[in-house]
């Protein structure tokens, strides 16, 4: 999924959840206004509690500086004011815009009901403000958000889109629960010290704001004991608005997205989640006094906020400025710098221009120009521009490469295919540091390992080497005992043997021919390396992509697309080796496609009816700061 789509789904979900929570909080406040006397409601602390949860104390002070301010002005600011980024009105507006942007990934009914709520909100904002009018508005908002949640649950497949939506919802709930508890605990601390008792209405409000009053009474005595309420809203693993419940579900969803593997780009996220889980395991709320409780909740809220920010950074989601930021306490310890790999971001422009000698038509083509996404490389954006204009249809081939097909029926003498992409790459593990253990040796020689990677163990016409050529390799390199070290030795051997020469071979040259020539391009050297490794029963695959060289670099192969080899290391995964440059394929190597040989990953393939053609290929790779 493109990060901009994930971004829209994520923030749509968070703003839908924020809309429902803020509407519920205001509705609870209106109910409390009826249950208490007017003198009690005019108490400044009531507004501090409400603005501390739904806005900021600075905005409350700005309203209080107005000598004519009334209760209705506070409520209107929280419900409708455009200057309040967290007003119900603004949350509805932002959610609606994100629903509109990502409609292709959502049920149609979701946009319909949320668009209806948006227009209802516009109309309600213009009406004369009364408490009765506000209560009816909040009721409409709460019902619509619940319907929206039901549409998502009943109408969406459990794929990446669904998980991004749910993660946004769970993170928003966890952060809001932490914020409510933090503010309520801070506001009631003075009451506890002054009157030697608990603020009944404040803790009752906390349960109602989180829709947990009925659920709380079913498992606890009807007594507003702060520590019992805090235990319920923080550590209960079955209540859907408790922090523990939501963080557990975030962790499970992230595991699903990452196939339960900790990659370099997701290390910080897993670290923060594990750190918070450790706090759950070591926590005993009933043993904390009021000062310790407040410090714990401050730290806890910061950790919840940090996880949301780290998630956004991990998956390249925008993190908008919020008016609810508080002074952060140092909580989550930074991972060791040596464990956080460097990353690079590139923009690639790849243009193929076909000029035909005669008019051609019935042109059918397939292109493999979409960079891959995996644990070390992420595609951030991609666009193809085709002249003459043609619609493309995408699919994934048997090797996991993204393929776009298009058909041009009109007569034309010029065809241009331009692909523009932006990718981010994390530095992968250094193969030189891998110690080939006995366990890895056992996997390497198992029948399961061989059968699973059978396609990458058999030589093709492109990669086949004769027995005489393999004898020559054995005499210069020696026998294979350690597959990892042997692969490195083969890379070094071919780098010394071959002279890079773009005029000595073409795309149809086979490994057995280029081996005797001792010269060729990256495609030829990679094919020879594949032939050697597969003869030694080492699973290996051909990689097509790009190479960023930069200034004052000795690397070769940036004039067009580049090619190298990936070796399957048992228990580690695919590791890239570039025999053309005698280097490991790290953050300078941008992967397009993988396969058995060049024939599986040719960037442009097609047939047409007409005369011969000339091909001009232009590739530009630039670093994005």
N, C-alpha and C positions, 0 to 999 in steps of 0.2 A: 504494500500500500504506500502511495506517495505520502510524504510527511505532511503536506498541506491538507490532504484529506483527513489523515489521522488527527491533525491539529483541529480541524473544524468539528469532527465528531467528539473529540475529547472536551473541547470548550463548550460545545452544545450541551453535552451531558452535565458538565459542572454547573452551567448556568440554569439548566432546568432544575437541578437539585437545589441550587441556591435560591431560585425563585420560590420553590415549595417551602424551604426552610424559613426564609425571611417572611413569607406570607403567614406561615404557621406561628412564628414568633410574635408578629404583630397581632394576630388574632388572639393569642394567649394573653397579650397585654390588654386588649380590649375587654376580654372576659374578666381579667383581674380588676379592671376599672369598675366593673359592675359589682364585683364581690367585696370591694373595700370602700372605705369612705373617701370623699373628695379630698379631705385633708391629707390622708395617707398618700393618695395618688399625686398630690402636688409636691411631695417630697422629691428633692433633687436627685436622690440616689436611684429612684425608679427610672428616671431618664438616663442616668449614667449607666445603669445596667443594660437598658435597651440599646443605647448608642454604642456601648462597648461591644455588643454582640453583632449589631447590624451595620455599624458605621464606625466613627472614631470620636474620641473625646474632643479633638480639636474642632470638629464640625458642631458638636454640642455647644462648645463654648462660643462659637460664632453666632449660633442662634440665640443663646442666652444674653448676648450683648445687645440684642434688640429689646428695648424696654417694653414693647407692646406684644411680645411673643406670647402665644397661648398654646394649650395642649394640642390643639388641632394643627398648629404649625409644625410641631415636632413630628406628629404622625404623617402629615402630608410630605414632609421631607424624606422620611423613611420609605414611604410608599410610592411617591410619584416624582420627586425632584430629579431633574436631569443632571444636576451637579453631583449628586450622590451616586457614585459608580456602582454601589451595591443596593440601590433602591429596587423595589420589585419591578418598577417600570423598566429600568435599565437592564435588569437581568432577563426580562421577557424579550426585550429588543435584541440583545446580544445573542440569546439562544435562537431567536427566529432567524437572524442573519446566518448563523452557522448551519441551521437546518436547511435553509435555502441553498447554501453553497454545496452541501453534501447530499442533496436530494437523491442522487443516483444510488446511494448506498443505504437509503432508509425507506421504510414503508411510506407510501403516499399519504396514508391517513395521518401520519405524524405531522407532516407539514400543514395539512389542512386544519387540524385542530389547533396547532400552535399559531398559525397565521390568523385564525379566528380569535384566539386569545390576544394576539398583538393588537388587532383592530379594536377589540373590546377595551383593551387597556388605554389606547389612544382616546377613545370616547369617554372612558371613566375619568381620565386625567383632566378633561375639559369641563366636566360637570361641576356644579357647586358642591364643595366638600362638606360632608356631614359624617358623623360616626356611623349612622345606619348605611350610608352610601359606601363607606370604607369596608364595613363588615361584609356587605354583599359582594364587593369586588374581591376581597380576600377569599371568600368562599368559592367564587368562580375560579380563581387562580389555583387553589388547592385541588379542586376537582379535576381541572384540566391537566395539572402535572401528574396526578395519579393515573389519568387516562393515558397520558403520554408514556408513562412507565409500562402500562399494560400493553400498549401497541408494540413497544420495543420487545417485551418479553414474548409476546405471542406471534409476532410477525417477522422476526429476524433470525437468520441462520446463525449458529454459534461460531462465526468466523472471526477474523481480525477486527472487522468493523464493530461487531458486538462487544468484543473484549475491550476495545478502546473506550467505548461508551460506558461500560460497566466500571472500568478502572477510574474514569473521571467521576462517576457517581460515588464510588466508595471512598476515593480520596477527599472529595468535597464533604462527605458525611463525617469522615474521621476528623478533618480539620475543624468543621463547625462544632462537632461535639466537644472537642478539646477546648475550643474558644468559649463556648457556653459555660463549661465547667470552670474554666479559669476565671472568667469574669464574675460568675456567681460566687465562687469561693472568695474572691478578693472583696466583693461588695458585702458579703455577710460576715467577714472576719471582724469588722468593727462592732457589729451588732453582738456577736458572740462575746467579745471582750467587755463590752459595756453592760450588757444585760445578763451575762452568764447563761445565755440560752441560744437556741437556733432560730434563724429567720424562716419560719414555716413557709410563707408565701414564696420566698426566693427559690427554695429547693423544690417546692411543688411546681413552680413555673418552669424550672429546669427540666423536670420530667415531662411536662406538657409540651414544652417547646420541641422536645425530641420525640414526641408522640409515644412516650414510654410509660405514662402513668398507669394505664391499665395492665400492661405487661409486668410492671414493677410490683403492683399489688397482688398479682397472681402467685408470686414466689417470695414475697416479703410481707412483714406486718405493715399495716397502714400507719407507719410512723416515719416522719420526715427526718431520718437520721442521715446526716451528710455523708458519713463514711460508707454506709450501706448503699446510698444512692450512687456515690462515686464508684464503688466496687461494681455495681450493676452496669453503669454507663461506660465504664472503662474496660473491665475485664470479662464481662459476660460474653461467652462465645456463641450464644444462640440468639441474642437480641440484635436485630439487623441494623441498629443505629449505634451500637457500642463500638468503641475504637478498636478493640481486639478483633471483633467480627470483621470489620471493614478492612483492617490491615491484613488479616489472614487471607481475605478474598483477593486483595491486591496482589499479595505474594503468589497466590495460586494462579492468577491470571497472567502475571509476568512469567512464571514458570512455563505456562502454556505457550505464550508468545515466543519464548526463547528455547522451547523444547527442554526445559529444566537444565540448561547449560549456562554457566556463568562465562560470558564473553568479556573482552577487554572493555568494550564500551558500556556494558551493564554492570561492571564490578561495583561501582560506587553505589548504584541503586540497591543491589543485593546486600551490600555492606550496611547501608542505612536501615533496610528492612530487618536485617539480622540483629542490628544494634537495638532497635525498638523491641523486637521479640525478646531479647535478653532482658530488657527492663520489665517486660510483662512477667517473665519467669521469676525474677528476683523481687518483685514488688509485693508489699503487704500494706495496703492502705490503712488498715485498722491500727497499725503501729505508729502512724505519723501524727504529730501534733499540728496545730493550725499553721505555724510558720513553715514547717517541713512540707505540709500539704501544698501550700501556695507555691513554694519553690519547685516542688515536683511537677505541679500542673504547668507552670511557666516553661520548664524544661520539656515537658511532654508535648505542649502545644508547638514549641519550636521544632521538635523532632517531626511531628506530623507535617508542619509546613515545609520543612526541609525535604521530606520524601516527595511531596508534590513538585517542588522545584527540580529535584534530581531526576524525577521521572520525565519532566518536560525537557530537560537538557539531554537525557539519554536518547529520547526519540525525536529530537529536533523540533519540539513544539514551542510555540511562542509562550512567554511568561509575562502577561501584561502587568503594568503597574497597578497596584491595589492600594486602596486607602485604609486597609485593615492591617497593615504591617505594624508589628510591635517591636520594641527593642529585643533583639535576639540574645538569648543566653548561650554561651558555648556548650554544646551538647554532643553532637555527633563528631567523633574524632575523625580527622581526615585519614584516608588510607595512605599507606606508605607511598611516597612518590615513585619509588622503583616499580610499584605494581600498577601504576597508571600509565598506559602506553601513550606515546605521542600519536597525534592524528593529523591528517592532511585533508584538505578539501580542494577539489579540482573542478574546473569547467572544461568540458570536452566538446569540440565541434568537429564532426566527421562528415565530409561531403564527398559523395561519389557522383561524378558527372559523366554521362554517356552521350557521345556525339555519334550519330549514325550516318552512314554514307548515303542511304536512301530513306524514304519514308517507311516507318515501321508501324505496326499495329498489333493488337492482340498480345500485349506485353503483360506477362504474369510473373511477379517477383516475390521473393521472400527475403527479409532483411533481419539480421541478428546484430543490432546495434544498441541494444538496451543493456547497460551495465548490470551486473548481478548484485543481489543483496544477500548477505549472510552475516556470520558473526564478526567478520572483520571489515566488511565493506558494505556501505549503505547507499542506495540510490535515493537522492533527495529530489530530483526533478528530471523529467525527460520529455522531449518533444521531437517529432519528425515533421519535416516540411518537404513535400513531394511536388515537383513540377514536371509535367502537367498534374493538376490537382487530382488526387485519388483517395478514396476511403481505404483505411487499413483495418484488418481484422487480426487480432492477436491470439496467440496460443502459446503453450509451453511444450517444447519438444521432449523427447525421451531422455535427454541429458540434463533437463532442467533449465534450458536456455529460453529466454523470451524471444518469440518470433512474431514479426508482423508481416502479413501478406497483403498485397494489393494488385489490382488489375486495371490496366489502361487499354480501353478498346479503341480510342481515337487515334488517328494518324499523328505521328510526331517524329521529329528528327533529333530531339534533345530531351534527355531525361536527367533530372537532378534530384538526388536523395540526400537531404541534410538532416543529421541527427545532432541535437544539442542536449547535453546531459550535465548534471552536477552530482558528484559523488563525494562521500566522506570515507576515509580509510583509516583504520586503526592498525598500528604496527602489530604484526602477528608474532608468535613465539619464534625464537631463533632456533633453527634446526641443529646448529652446532652444539647447543646446550642439552639436546635430548640424549639421555642415557638409555640405550637399548637394553631394557631389563629382561630377565627370564620370562616374566609374564607376557611381555610384548613378543618375545621370541615364540612362545607357545601359541599365541594368537596368529602370528604370521604364518606358521606352518599348519594351522588347522584347516580342515576341509571347509568349514563354515566361512572362514575368511576368504578362501580361494573362490568358492562358489558365489559369494556375494559380489566380488569385484572381478568376476570372470570377463566382463566386457573390456576391462582395462588390463587384462593379462594376455590377451591374444593380439598378435601383430597383424597389421593391415598391409595393404599394398604400399601405402605411404611409409610405413615404419619398418618393414621387413629388412633384415640384414642376413647375408649369407653365412653359413657355418665358417667359411674361411675368414670372413671379416670379424666374426666373434672370437675366433682363435687369436687374431691380431690384438683385439681388445684385451683378452685375458692375459696375453703375454706382457702387455704394458701396464695393466691395472692390477692384475692378480685375481684370485677367486673371491667370490662374494660370501662373507660370513656375517657381517653386520649390514642389513639393508640400508640403514640410514647413512652410515659412513660410506658405503659403496656408492650411493646416489650422489653424495658430495664429491667423491673421487671421480665419478664419471663426468660430472659437471666441469670440474677443473681440467680433466683430460681433454674434453672436447673444446673447451675454451682455448687451450694451447694448440690443439690440432688444426682448428679451422681458422681461415682468414675470412673476415666479413667482406663479401663481394656481391653487390646487388645485380651484377650483369652476368654472372656465371650460371645462374639457375632461374627457373620460373616456378609458377604455382603448381605445375604438374610434376616437378622433379621428385624422385623417390629417394628414400634414405640410402639405399644401396649404391645409388649413383653419386650422390653428394658426398658420401663417405670416402670414395676413391678420389674425388676432386679436391678434397681438403679445403673447400671454400664454399661459401653460400651465404644465405641470410638466416635470420632467426628461425624461420619456418623449417629450413633444412636442418639446422643444428638441433632443434627440438625433436624433429622426427627421428634423427639418429639416436638421440638420447633415449627416446621412448623405445626404440628397437632394442637397445642394449638392456634397459631395465626390465622390459617384458620378457626377454629371453631368460633373465635371471628370476623370473616369477615375482617381480616387484610390481604391484598395481600402480600404474602411472597414467596420467591423462594429459592431453594437449590443451593448452590455455591460449585463447586469443584475447588481446586487449590492447592497452596503451601503456607507454612508458613515459613518465615525466623525467626529463633530464636536467633541466635548469642550467644555470650558469656554471662554467668551469667544472663540468662533470665529465668523467671518462666513460659514462654509459653510452651504449650504442643502441639505436633502434627506435628513435622518436620521430622519424620522418613520416611514417604512416602508422598502421597498426603493428603491434608487436606480438611475439609468441614466446612462450616458455613452457615449462613442465611442472606438473604437480604430482607429488609422490604421496601415497597413502601410508601413513605411519600408524601402526596398530595402537589404539587407545588415545591417539593425538588428533588424527584427522589429516586432511589434505594440506601439504606443505609445498610452497612454490619454490622452484629452483630455476634460475635463468642462466643457461649455459652460454648464451651469447656474451654475457657480461661477467660470468663467474660470480654471481651474487645470489643471495636468497631474495625471493620476490616479497618485498615488504611494502612500505607505504608509498613507494614510487610506481608500483605496478597496479594498473587499474584493469580489472577483469571484465571482459564482455561475455565470453562463452567458453564452455568446456566440452570436450568430446574425445573420441579415440584418436582423431587426427584432424588435419586442416579441413578435410571434406565435411566433417560434422559441424564446423563452426564458421564456414565461409561467410563473411559479413553480408554479401549480396549474392543471391542466386536467382536465376530466372530464365525464362524462355520468351522469345518474341518471334514475330513473322516479319522478315525484312533482311536488309543487307548487313555488312559487317559494321563494327563500331570501334571507337577509341574511348578508352577509360582514363579519366584523370581523378586521382584520389588526393584529397587535402585533409590533413588532420592537425588540429590545434589543441594543445593541452596547456592550460594555464592554472596557476595556483590562486585560490580565493583566500584572501587574508581573513 
